[in-house]
Amino acid sequence: MSDPEIEFRREGPAAERVEARVNLAAIERNCARLRTELTHGAALCAVVKANGYGHGAVQSARAALAGGASWLAVSGARELRELREAGLREVRVLVMGPLTPVELGETLAVGGEVVVWNEAYLQAVAAAGGGRVHVKFDSGMGRLGTRDPEQAGEVADLAATLGGIELAGAMTHFATADELDDKGFFAEQLASFTSWARRVSERHPGVIVHAGNSAAMLREVNAQFDMVRCGIAVYGMDPFGRDPALRGLEPALELGSYVAEVKPCVAGESAGYGRRFVAEHDTFLGVIPVGYGDGWRRSLSNNADVLIGGERHPLVGTVSMDSITVDLGPDPGAAGRLRGARAILIGIQGSQRITAEEVARRLDTINYEVTCALTPRVPRVYHRDGSPGHGAQTAAQAPAGGR
Ligand SMILES: Cc1ncc(COP(=O)(O)O)c(C=O)c1O
C-alpha cells in the first residue's frame, strides 16, 4: 500500500508532523558490508519481517537485494504475500513462523519455503500442496523445532522422500548469540547443531544449512554455514546493542518531527498529563507533535533527548498519544528561534546523534523493539543518501513477527 508521493526534503522542516526517513542506500551498504564478513561464501538472507523491522518490508527487501542479499525471510503468509504482490516473485523467501492450514496453503501457492519440525506438520505441508521445506532442529532456543536430534533427522529423511516435498534446508536459531557473556551456551548450541547438520548433509547432499542471525554471523565465522539470516544489522543497528558505527553499520532510519509551538513555562507551572514535569525555574517549552500513537513510547516520559537546533534538549513531562514537550531553556531569543525547527528523535543533527540503541537503553529494551514499535501513522519516506527515493508509505505492512 503506498500513499501519494510525499516530497522528500533534505533540509528544512518535515512535510508531515512526524516522518521516518529511511535511507535505502544505507541498507544496501549494510548488506554489502555484511557480505564482506561471509568468508566461506555463504548466502545472505535479509530478514524483512515485521514490516522490515519498521522500515518498510518491500523497500527494504529491494535495497537488501541490491546490496547483495539473495534470499529474504519473513514470519508469516501475509508478509510473504506483500512481497510477492509488490513484484518480488522470483526471489526465494523463507517463511520462518508456524503457519495455520490456511496460511500454509497461501504460502506454498506463491512459492514460500516453510519451516517444518515434526512429521505431522510435514504431512500438513504435503496435504496443503507441497513445496520446499527447511527442517528445524531446536539446539537450545526452546521455540519451534524438536530438541531430539534423531527425531529431527527422521523428519529430514521423510521430507526427502515424501511426494511433492523438497528438502531444501536444515536450520536452527541461537538463543544467546547477542550475549557475549553467555557462559558458553552459544558454543554449545553451535556444536550440537553442527554435528546434527553434518549428518543431515551427508544423507542429503545439497541441503542448505543455516543458523546464524546478525549477532552469530558477526561473532563466529563457524556459524555462517551455507547461509546467514540477518535482520537487525541490515537496517544498520547493532545486534549487541552497541554503537553500530563500531562494526561499520549505518542506521538507515531517522525519526523526525518539528517544534510546533514554543511557550513560556514559569517556575511552578507544569506540563503534560499527571504534572510529571514542574518547572523549577522559568523556562521555555517546545511542543512536538509525536507521541505514543506513533510508537514514541510513554516510558520515555522525562526519559529521552530530542535534537533541535543541533543540540540535545530533554523531553520533559509525560509522553501523550500525539505530542511531547521538551525543555528549550530560559533564553527567550534562543527558544523563539526554534519555533518550526526540525526535531530529531532518532538520527543525527549537527554533531549530535541519537541512536535506536540509546532509546532502547532508556526503555530497558532492545533496538529491535524501538523501530518495530513505529506505528502505521508514521509515514516512511524513502531516499538514497538525501536524494528523493521511492515515495512514501503510510500504512502498516504486516503484524509484527516474533523474535
Ligand atoms: C529464526 C530467525 N532467524 C533470523 C532472525 C534475524 O535475527 P537478527 O535480526 O538478530 O539478525 C530472526 C529474528 O528474530 C529469527 O527469528
PDBQT file of the ligand as one rigid body, heavy atoms in Angstrom, charges set to zero:
ROOT
HETATM    1  C1  LIG A 501      14.510 -17.534  13.108  1.00  0.00    +0.000 C 
HETATM    2  C2  LIG A 501      15.162 -16.191  12.950  1.00  0.00    +0.000 A 
HETATM    3  N1  LIG A 501      16.253 -16.090  12.170  1.00  0.00    +0.000 NA
HETATM    4  C3  LIG A 501      16.873 -14.910  11.984  1.00  0.00    +0.000 A 
HETATM    5  C4  LIG A 501      16.414 -13.751  12.599  1.00  0.00    +0.000 A 
HETATM    6  C5  LIG A 501      17.155 -12.444  12.393  1.00  0.00    +0.000 C 
HETATM    7  O1  LIG A 501      17.775 -12.058  13.576  1.00  0.00    +0.000 OA
HETATM    8  P1  LIG A 501      18.592 -10.680  13.701  1.00  0.00    +0.000 P 
HETATM    9  O2  LIG A 501      17.624  -9.597  13.462  1.00  0.00    +0.000 OA
HETATM   10  O3  LIG A 501      19.090 -10.706  15.102  1.00  0.00    +0.000 OA
HETATM   11  O4  LIG A 501      19.684 -10.713  12.696  1.00  0.00    +0.000 OA
HETATM   12  C6  LIG A 501      15.300 -13.815  13.424  1.00  0.00    +0.000 A 
HETATM   13  C7  LIG A 501      14.825 -12.604  14.100  1.00  0.00    +0.000 C 
HETATM   14  O5  LIG A 501      14.328 -12.535  15.152  1.00  0.00    +0.000 OA
HETATM   15  C8  LIG A 501      14.643 -15.078  13.604  1.00  0.00    +0.000 A 
HETATM   16  O6  LIG A 501      13.574 -15.184  14.389  1.00  0.00    +0.000 OA
ENDROOT
TORSDOF 0
